[in-house]
């Protein structure tokens, strides 16, 4: 739950001023960091608690994190 709140706060904070490519880079950095934290949270849950590893959400959040970092690198 805390990771999801972190994602929302991170994305909301980064989208406060969207005008050009530099702002888009900041937004994509925030989104990528948020999804990376969420993926790390999903991975760490089975290590520290008795919860089963959820592979599909782990793959999905990791993929979105990688795609956003890749998209950020492609902006000119």
N, CA, C and O of each residue as an XYZ file, in Angstrom:
304
protein
N       0.821     -1.185      0.000
C       0.000      0.000      0.000
C       0.875      1.263      0.000
O       0.585      2.229     -0.705
N       1.938      1.239      0.792
C       2.827      2.401      0.849
C       3.516      2.632     -0.489
O       3.724      3.778     -0.887
N       3.873      1.557     -1.186
C       4.509      1.709     -2.498
C       3.544      2.321     -3.509
O       3.954      3.119     -4.352
N       2.282      1.956     -3.432
C       1.286      2.531     -4.339
C       1.094      4.018     -4.043
O       0.978      4.822     -4.968
N       1.060      4.384     -2.768
C       0.953      5.798     -2.406
C       2.185      6.557     -2.887
O       2.070      7.686     -3.364
N       3.363      5.947     -2.765
C       4.584      6.578     -3.261
C       4.493      6.803     -4.765
O       4.919      7.849     -5.255
N       3.944      5.838     -5.509
C       3.797      5.991     -6.956
C       2.910      7.182     -7.281
O       3.250      8.000     -8.136
N       1.788      7.280     -6.610
C       0.851      8.372     -6.882
C       1.475      9.722     -6.554
O       1.346     10.669     -7.330
N       2.146      9.818     -5.421
C       2.785     11.076     -5.030
C       3.889     11.450     -6.007
O       4.008     12.612     -6.395
N       4.687     10.485     -6.402
C       5.797     10.744     -7.319
C       5.287     11.234     -8.671
O       5.819     12.200     -9.218
N       4.279     10.588     -9.204
C       3.731     10.980    -10.506
C       3.038     12.335    -10.413
O       3.197     13.174    -11.299
N       2.276     12.554     -9.354
C       1.589     13.829     -9.182
C       2.573     14.979     -9.026
O       2.363     16.055     -9.587
N       3.637     14.765     -8.275
C       4.640     15.810     -8.086
C       5.327     16.164     -9.393
O       5.595     17.338     -9.649
N       5.615     15.177    -10.221
C       6.341     15.420    -11.459
C       5.466     16.046    -12.546
O       6.001     16.649    -13.477
N       4.161     15.924    -12.458
C       3.282     16.442    -13.507
C       2.754     17.840    -13.231
O       1.803     18.273    -13.882
N       3.341     18.548    -12.293
C       2.796     19.861    -11.935
C       3.028     20.908    -13.016
O       2.214     21.824    -13.127
N       4.083     20.832    -13.817
C       4.346     21.807    -14.891
C       4.809     21.064    -16.141
O       5.983     20.716    -16.260
N       3.895     20.823    -17.064
C       4.245     20.125    -18.290
C       4.168     21.112    -19.445
O       3.084     21.577    -19.798
N       5.331     21.439    -20.040
C       5.315     22.333    -21.193
C       6.205     21.862    -22.332
O       5.839     22.019    -23.497
N       7.355     21.292    -22.029
C       8.262     20.912    -23.114
C       8.924     19.571    -22.809
O       8.556     18.893    -21.850
N       9.901     19.195    -23.629
C      10.550     17.889    -23.508
C      11.304     17.735    -22.200
O      11.377     16.630    -21.663
N      11.866     18.816    -21.672
C      12.581     18.711    -20.399
C      11.625     18.331    -19.268
O      11.979     17.540    -18.394
N      10.436     18.884    -19.284
C       9.444     18.513    -18.277
C       8.986     17.072    -18.472
O       8.732     16.362    -17.498
N       8.880     16.643    -19.710
C       8.500     15.260    -19.968
C       9.563     14.306    -19.445
O       9.237     13.228    -18.947
N      10.824     14.688    -19.554
C      11.900     13.855    -19.016
C      11.776     13.730    -17.506
O      11.983     12.648    -16.956
N      11.444     14.814    -16.833
C      11.276     14.769    -15.384
C      10.106     13.873    -14.996
O      10.183     13.121    -14.024
N       9.026     13.958    -15.762
C       7.858     13.122    -15.480
C       8.197     11.646    -15.683
O       7.861     10.809    -14.846
N       8.855     11.332    -16.782
C       9.215      9.945    -17.036
C      10.199      9.428    -16.001
O      10.153      8.251    -15.645
N      11.088     10.284    -15.510
C      12.003      9.868    -14.448
C      11.228      9.538    -13.175
O      11.512      8.539    -12.514
N      10.259     10.371    -12.834
C       9.439     10.111    -11.658
C       8.614      8.848    -11.787
O       8.507      8.071    -10.838
N       8.027      8.638    -12.960
C       7.224      7.440    -13.191
C       8.106      6.194    -13.158
O       7.732      5.179    -12.570
N       9.269      6.273    -13.784
C      10.186      5.131    -13.772
C      10.664      4.789    -12.374
O      10.747      3.614    -12.015
N      10.978      5.799    -11.588
C      11.402      5.570    -10.204
C      10.265      4.977     -9.386
O      10.483      4.080     -8.571
N       9.056      5.475     -9.600
C       7.906      4.959     -8.855
C       7.651      3.489     -9.178
O       7.418      2.689     -8.272
N       7.693      3.130    -10.447
C       7.465      1.736    -10.806
C       8.628      0.850    -10.376
O       8.416     -0.318    -10.051
N       9.842      1.371    -10.365
C      10.975      0.594     -9.870
C      10.829      0.310     -8.376
O      11.129     -0.795     -7.923
N      10.372      1.295     -7.611
C      10.135      1.080     -6.183
C       9.023      0.065     -5.974
O       9.121     -0.791     -5.095
N       7.970      0.151     -6.771
C       6.875     -0.815     -6.650
C       7.347     -2.223     -6.982
O       6.966     -3.176     -6.303
N       8.169     -2.368     -8.012
C       8.713     -3.675     -8.374
C       9.606     -4.216     -7.251
O       9.539     -5.400     -6.920
N      10.434     -3.355     -6.670
C      11.284     -3.772     -5.555
C      10.453     -4.180     -4.346
O      10.817     -5.112     -3.628
N       9.350     -3.496     -4.118
C       8.456     -3.866     -3.019
C       7.840     -5.236     -3.255
O       7.759     -6.045     -2.331
N       7.411     -5.503     -4.470
C       6.818     -6.805     -4.798
C       7.849     -7.912     -4.635
O       7.521     -9.003     -4.169
N       9.091     -7.639     -5.016
C      10.155     -8.635     -4.884
C      10.522     -8.854     -3.416
O      10.800     -9.983     -3.013
N      10.525     -7.789     -2.615
C      10.973     -7.902     -1.221
C       9.926     -8.519     -0.297
O      10.282     -9.022      0.769
N       8.655     -8.496     -0.669
C       7.615     -9.062      0.195
C       7.859    -10.536      0.531
O       7.772    -10.893      1.706
N       8.156    -11.401     -0.426
C       8.401    -12.800     -0.064
C       9.679    -12.993      0.759
O       9.800    -13.971      1.497
N      10.619    -12.075      0.634
C      11.865    -12.215      1.384
C      11.693    -11.902      2.866
O      12.340    -12.529      3.706
N      10.842    -10.952      3.198
C      10.715    -10.493      4.574
C       9.407    -10.899      5.246
O       9.277    -10.757      6.462
N       8.449    -11.394      4.494
C       7.161    -11.816      5.041
C       6.798    -13.168      4.449
O       7.444    -13.629      3.509
N       5.792    -13.788      4.980
C       5.356    -15.091      4.467
C       4.299    -14.937      3.384
O       3.236    -15.556      3.451
N       4.590    -14.120      2.397
C       3.671    -13.956      1.274
C       4.277    -14.632      0.052
O       5.496    -14.617     -0.118
N       3.453    -15.220     -0.794
C       3.994    -15.866     -1.996
C       4.463    -14.818     -3.015
O       3.958    -13.696     -3.053
N       5.421    -15.206     -3.819
C       5.938    -14.316     -4.858
C       4.912    -14.206     -5.975
O       4.494    -15.217     -6.539
N       4.510    -12.995     -6.293
C       3.569    -12.742     -7.387
C       4.360    -12.360     -8.628
O       4.788    -11.215     -8.771
N       4.550    -13.311     -9.514
C       5.386    -13.099    -10.687
C       4.757    -12.152    -11.714
O       5.460    -11.263    -12.194
N       3.478    -12.286    -12.080
C       2.930    -11.370    -13.098
C       3.007     -9.893    -12.709
O       3.406     -9.087    -13.549
N       2.644     -9.485    -11.473
C       2.799     -8.063    -11.144
C       4.263     -7.614    -11.120
O       4.577     -6.472    -11.457
N       5.146     -8.519    -10.721
C       6.566     -8.183    -10.701
C       7.068     -7.926    -12.123
O       7.793     -6.961    -12.364
N       6.687     -8.775    -13.046
C       7.099     -8.605    -14.445
C       6.473     -7.346    -15.032
O       7.141     -6.597    -15.743
N       5.201     -7.108    -14.742
C       4.508     -5.945    -15.302
C       5.113     -4.637    -14.803
O       5.385     -3.743    -15.605
N       5.329     -4.509    -13.498
C       5.886     -3.261    -12.975
C       7.335     -3.071    -13.408
O       7.759     -1.948    -13.683
N       8.087     -4.146    -13.471
C       9.463     -4.048    -13.960
C       9.530     -3.634    -15.414
O      10.387     -2.841    -15.804
N       8.617     -4.176    -16.222
C       8.572     -3.824    -17.640
C       8.205     -2.356    -17.831
O       8.806     -1.669    -18.656
N       7.226     -1.874    -17.078
C       6.841     -0.466    -17.192
C       7.994      0.435    -16.763
O       8.225      1.474    -17.380
N       8.719      0.053    -15.716
C       9.869      0.846    -15.279
C      10.937      0.912    -16.372
O      11.471      1.984    -16.660
N      11.243     -0.221    -16.970
C      12.266     -0.253    -18.029
C      11.811      0.558    -19.240
O      12.602      1.302    -19.819
N      10.542      0.419    -19.627
C      10.026      1.148    -20.795
C      10.039      2.656    -20.544
O      10.352      3.422    -21.456
N       9.709      3.095    -19.343
C       9.719      4.537    -19.084
C      11.139      5.085    -19.082
O      11.376      6.179    -19.594
N      12.090      4.340    -18.514
C      13.480      4.808    -18.574
C      13.986      4.822    -20.015
O      14.731      5.725    -20.396
N      13.595      3.841    -20.814
C      13.991      3.799    -22.220
C      13.356      4.955    -22.990
O      14.019      5.601    -23.801
N      12.071      5.216    -22.737
C      11.389      6.336    -23.408
C      12.019      7.669    -23.035
O      12.139      8.567    -23.868
N      12.419      7.787    -21.777
C      13.086      9.028    -21.341
C      14.405      9.231    -22.077
O      14.759     10.360    -22.417
N      15.126      8.156    -22.321
C      16.401      8.297    -23.024
C      16.212      8.650    -24.498
O      17.121      9.201    -25.119
N      15.048      8.341    -25.064
C      14.778      8.628    -26.474
C      14.274     10.051    -26.715
O      14.237     10.494    -27.863
N      13.883     10.782    -25.660
C      13.425     12.164    -25.851
C      14.593     13.052    -26.239
O      15.701     12.900    -25.725
N      14.340     13.968    -27.140
C      15.426     14.871    -27.565
C      15.350     16.198    -26.867
O      16.184     17.070    -27.107
